[in-house]
Amino acid sequence: MVQSKGWEWEKVNVKQIQWQTPTEDGVYFARKWSDTGRKSVLDLGAGLGRHSIWFSKQGLQVSALDISGYAIAHLNEWAEREKLSIHTAVGDMMELPYADESFDCVFVYHAISHAYTRGVKRAIGEIKRVLRPGGELYTSVCSKASWDFLKSGFPQIDENTLLYTEDGPDKDVPHFYADVDDILTLLEDFNVEKIRHTDYCYLNGQKQDAKYYYVNGYKK
Protein backbone atom coordinates (compact mmCIF):
# COMPACT_ATOMS: atom_id res chain seq x y z
CA MET A 1 0.00 0.00 0.00
CA VAL A 2 1.30 3.48 -0.91
CA GLN A 3 1.24 5.77 2.10
CA SER A 4 -0.14 9.28 1.97
CA LYS A 5 2.38 11.93 0.97
CA GLY A 6 1.68 15.59 0.46
CA TRP A 7 3.52 18.31 -1.39
CA GLU A 8 6.90 19.44 -0.12
CA TRP A 9 5.79 23.03 0.33
CA GLU A 10 9.29 23.98 1.43
CA LYS A 11 10.24 23.85 -2.28
CA VAL A 12 7.59 26.41 -3.28
CA ASN A 13 8.07 30.17 -3.53
CA VAL A 14 5.26 31.15 -1.17
CA LYS A 15 5.34 34.75 -2.41
CA GLN A 16 4.21 33.79 -5.92
CA ILE A 17 0.81 35.25 -6.72
CA GLN A 18 -0.91 31.88 -7.22
CA TRP A 19 -0.20 30.91 -3.61
CA GLN A 20 -1.48 34.25 -2.30
CA THR A 21 -4.73 34.39 -4.29
CA PRO A 22 -7.83 32.15 -4.27
CA THR A 23 -8.86 30.46 -7.49
CA GLU A 24 -11.92 31.65 -9.42
CA ASP A 25 -13.86 28.65 -8.14
CA GLY A 26 -12.79 29.45 -4.58
CA VAL A 27 -14.15 32.98 -4.93
CA TYR A 28 -17.38 31.70 -6.47
CA PHE A 29 -18.10 29.04 -3.85
CA ALA A 30 -17.33 31.39 -0.95
CA ARG A 31 -19.97 33.77 -2.30
CA LYS A 32 -22.42 30.96 -3.05
CA TRP A 33 -22.09 29.40 0.39
CA SER A 34 -22.34 32.73 2.19
CA ASP A 35 -25.41 33.76 0.17
CA THR A 36 -27.19 30.45 0.80
CA GLY A 37 -26.68 30.53 4.56
CA ARG A 38 -24.01 27.88 4.84
CA LYS A 39 -21.66 28.58 7.70
CA SER A 40 -18.93 25.96 8.19
CA VAL A 41 -16.42 24.82 5.57
CA LEU A 42 -13.55 22.34 5.64
CA ASP A 43 -10.66 23.30 3.36
CA LEU A 44 -9.22 19.83 2.83
CA GLY A 45 -5.67 19.72 1.51
CA ALA A 46 -5.48 23.41 2.34
CA GLY A 47 -1.82 23.82 1.45
CA LEU A 48 -0.49 27.28 2.29
CA GLY A 49 -4.02 28.53 2.92
CA ARG A 50 -5.07 30.77 0.04
CA HIS A 51 -8.64 29.44 0.11
CA SER A 52 -8.92 29.18 3.89
CA ILE A 53 -7.94 32.84 4.25
CA TRP A 54 -10.43 33.90 1.60
CA PHE A 55 -13.28 31.84 3.04
CA SER A 56 -12.65 33.27 6.50
CA LYS A 57 -12.64 36.82 5.15
CA GLN A 58 -16.10 36.14 3.66
CA GLY A 59 -17.43 35.29 7.11
CA LEU A 60 -17.38 31.49 6.87
CA GLN A 61 -16.31 29.33 9.82
CA VAL A 62 -13.20 27.65 8.43
CA SER A 63 -11.34 24.48 9.36
CA ALA A 64 -8.21 23.69 7.35
CA LEU A 65 -6.37 20.39 7.16
CA ASP A 66 -3.20 19.42 5.32
CA ILE A 67 -0.73 16.57 5.68
CA SER A 68 2.15 19.07 5.57
CA GLY A 69 3.14 20.59 8.88
CA TYR A 70 5.11 23.24 7.01
CA ALA A 71 2.01 24.33 5.08
CA ILE A 72 -0.17 24.49 8.18
CA ALA A 73 2.47 26.52 10.05
CA HIS A 74 2.49 29.00 7.16
CA LEU A 75 -1.31 29.17 7.22
CA ASN A 76 -1.34 29.78 10.97
CA GLU A 77 1.12 32.66 10.61
CA TRP A 78 -0.90 34.14 7.75
CA ALA A 79 -4.17 33.90 9.68
CA GLU A 80 -2.57 35.55 12.69
CA ARG A 81 -1.34 38.47 10.57
CA GLU A 82 -4.85 38.88 9.13
CA LYS A 83 -6.44 38.49 12.59
CA LEU A 84 -8.58 35.61 11.36
CA SER A 85 -9.81 32.64 13.38
CA ILE A 86 -9.17 29.43 11.42
CA HIS A 87 -9.09 26.00 13.05
CA THR A 88 -6.10 24.16 11.58
CA ALA A 89 -4.86 20.60 11.82
CA VAL A 90 -2.11 18.46 10.36
CA GLY A 91 -3.66 15.21 9.21
CA ASP A 92 -4.54 12.73 6.50
CA MET A 93 -7.64 13.05 4.31
CA MET A 94 -8.12 9.28 4.66
CA GLU A 95 -8.75 9.66 8.40
CA LEU A 96 -10.26 13.06 9.19
CA PRO A 97 -10.05 14.23 12.83
CA TYR A 98 -13.60 15.58 12.88
CA ALA A 99 -16.91 14.34 14.25
CA ASP A 100 -19.69 13.06 12.00
CA GLU A 101 -21.75 15.76 10.25
CA SER A 102 -19.44 18.60 11.30
CA PHE A 103 -19.52 20.74 8.14
CA ASP A 104 -21.90 22.41 5.74
CA CYS A 105 -19.32 22.33 2.93
CA VAL A 106 -16.06 20.62 2.01
CA PHE A 107 -13.67 22.25 -0.49
CA VAL A 108 -10.89 20.06 -1.94
CA TYR A 109 -8.83 21.79 -4.62
CA HIS A 110 -6.16 19.70 -6.41
CA ALA A 111 -5.74 17.50 -3.34
CA ILE A 112 -8.04 14.49 -3.47
CA SER A 113 -6.10 13.14 -6.47
CA HIS A 114 -2.97 12.87 -4.33
CA ALA A 115 -3.71 9.28 -3.40
CA TYR A 116 -4.00 5.83 -4.93
CA THR A 117 -7.43 4.48 -5.87
CA ARG A 118 -8.23 2.89 -2.53
CA GLY A 119 -7.07 6.02 -0.74
CA VAL A 120 -9.33 8.25 -2.84
CA LYS A 121 -12.28 6.01 -2.03
CA ARG A 122 -11.46 6.25 1.68
CA ALA A 123 -11.15 10.04 1.45
CA ILE A 124 -14.55 10.31 -0.25
CA GLY A 125 -16.01 8.16 2.53
CA GLU A 126 -14.50 10.46 5.14
CA ILE A 127 -15.85 13.54 3.37
CA LYS A 128 -19.30 11.99 3.32
CA ARG A 129 -19.02 11.22 7.02
CA VAL A 130 -18.10 14.76 8.10
CA LEU A 131 -20.61 16.50 5.81
CA ARG A 132 -24.08 17.25 7.10
CA PRO A 133 -27.02 15.89 5.06
CA GLY A 134 -27.42 18.13 2.04
CA GLY A 135 -23.92 19.52 2.55
CA GLU A 136 -21.97 20.47 -0.55
CA LEU A 137 -18.69 19.03 -1.82
CA TYR A 138 -16.49 20.80 -4.36
CA THR A 139 -13.43 18.98 -5.64
CA SER A 140 -11.07 18.64 -8.58
CA VAL A 141 -9.77 15.38 -10.05
CA CYS A 142 -6.98 14.70 -12.56
CA SER A 143 -8.33 13.57 -15.94
CA LYS A 144 -7.39 10.34 -17.68
CA ALA A 145 -7.31 12.35 -20.91
CA SER A 146 -4.17 14.20 -19.70
CA TRP A 147 -0.86 13.65 -21.44
CA ASP A 148 0.85 12.64 -18.20
CA PHE A 149 -1.58 9.76 -17.62
CA LEU A 150 -1.41 8.57 -21.24
CA LYS A 151 2.23 9.13 -22.21
CA SER A 152 4.45 10.35 -19.37
CA GLY A 153 5.81 6.94 -18.43
CA PHE A 154 5.54 7.62 -14.69
CA PRO A 155 5.36 4.40 -12.65
CA GLN A 156 1.79 3.09 -12.43
CA ILE A 157 0.63 2.11 -8.93
CA ASP A 158 -2.82 0.82 -9.87
CA GLU A 159 -5.25 1.12 -12.76
CA ASN A 160 -5.90 4.80 -12.02
CA THR A 161 -2.78 6.07 -10.29
CA LEU A 162 0.70 7.22 -11.29
CA LEU A 163 3.63 8.10 -9.02
CA TYR A 164 5.29 11.38 -10.00
CA THR A 165 9.07 11.00 -10.14
CA GLU A 166 10.20 14.39 -11.51
CA ASP A 167 11.94 16.79 -9.14
CA GLY A 168 9.54 19.26 -7.60
CA PRO A 169 7.20 19.71 -4.65
CA ASP A 170 5.06 16.75 -5.74
CA LYS A 171 7.89 14.26 -6.34
CA ASP A 172 6.89 10.77 -5.17
CA VAL A 173 3.29 11.92 -4.62
CA PRO A 174 0.66 9.57 -6.11
CA HIS A 175 -1.72 11.12 -8.64
CA PHE A 176 -5.14 9.55 -9.19
CA TYR A 177 -6.84 9.98 -12.60
CA ALA A 178 -10.49 9.53 -13.49
CA ASP A 179 -13.08 9.83 -16.23
CA VAL A 180 -16.72 10.87 -15.84
CA ASP A 181 -17.90 7.34 -15.06
CA ASP A 182 -15.21 6.97 -12.38
CA ILE A 183 -16.32 10.23 -10.76
CA LEU A 184 -19.99 9.29 -10.78
CA THR A 185 -19.13 5.95 -9.18
CA LEU A 186 -16.97 7.59 -6.52
CA LEU A 187 -19.74 10.06 -5.73
CA GLU A 188 -22.63 7.62 -5.78
CA ASP A 189 -23.71 8.92 -2.35
CA PHE A 190 -23.91 12.49 -3.67
CA ASN A 191 -26.32 14.28 -5.94
CA VAL A 192 -23.83 15.59 -8.49
CA GLU A 193 -24.79 19.03 -9.76
CA LYS A 194 -22.03 19.74 -12.25
CA ILE A 195 -18.90 18.16 -13.74
CA ARG A 196 -16.67 20.47 -15.77
CA HIS A 197 -13.72 19.19 -17.86
CA THR A 198 -10.96 21.78 -18.36
CA ASP A 199 -7.95 21.61 -20.66
CA TYR A 200 -4.99 23.77 -19.66
CA CYS A 201 -3.54 23.90 -23.16
CA TYR A 202 -1.33 26.92 -22.40
CA LEU A 203 -0.16 27.97 -18.96
CA ASN A 204 2.57 30.28 -17.64
CA GLY A 205 4.16 30.79 -21.03
CA GLN A 206 4.24 27.15 -22.09
CA LYS A 207 2.03 24.80 -24.05
CA GLN A 208 0.38 22.23 -21.81
CA ASP A 209 -1.83 19.17 -22.06
CA ALA A 210 -3.11 19.05 -18.49
CA LYS A 211 -6.77 18.23 -18.03
CA TYR A 212 -8.87 18.25 -14.85
CA TYR A 213 -12.43 17.65 -13.76
CA TYR A 214 -14.11 20.13 -11.44
CA VAL A 215 -17.07 18.68 -9.59
CA ASN A 216 -19.67 19.79 -7.09
CA GLY A 217 -22.54 17.89 -5.52
CA TYR A 218 -24.61 17.41 -2.40
CA LYS A 219 -24.57 14.64 0.16
CA LYS A 220 -27.73 12.56 -0.13
Secondary structure as GFF3:
##gff-version 3
##sequence-region A 1 220
A	DSSP	three_ten_helix	9	11	.	.	.	ID=ss1
A	DSSP	alpha_helix	17	20	.	.	.	ID=ss2
A	DSSP	alpha_helix	24	35	.	.	.	ID=ss3
A	DSSP	beta_strand	40	44	.	.	.	ID=ss4
A	DSSP	alpha_helix	50	57	.	.	.	ID=ss5
A	DSSP	beta_strand	61	66	.	.	.	ID=ss6
A	DSSP	alpha_helix	69	82	.	.	.	ID=ss7
A	DSSP	beta_strand	86	90	.	.	.	ID=ss8
A	DSSP	beta_strand	103	108	.	.	.	ID=ss9
A	DSSP	alpha_helix	117	130	.	.	.	ID=ss10
A	DSSP	beta_strand	131	143	.	.	.	ID=ss11
A	DSSP	alpha_helix	147	151	.	.	.	ID=ss12
A	DSSP	beta_strand	156	158	.	.	.	ID=ss13
A	DSSP	beta_strand	161	163	.	.	.	ID=ss14
A	DSSP	beta_strand	174	178	.	.	.	ID=ss15
A	DSSP	alpha_helix	180	186	.	.	.	ID=ss16
A	DSSP	beta_strand	190	203	.	.	.	ID=ss17
A	DSSP	beta_strand	206	219	.	.	.	ID=ss18
###
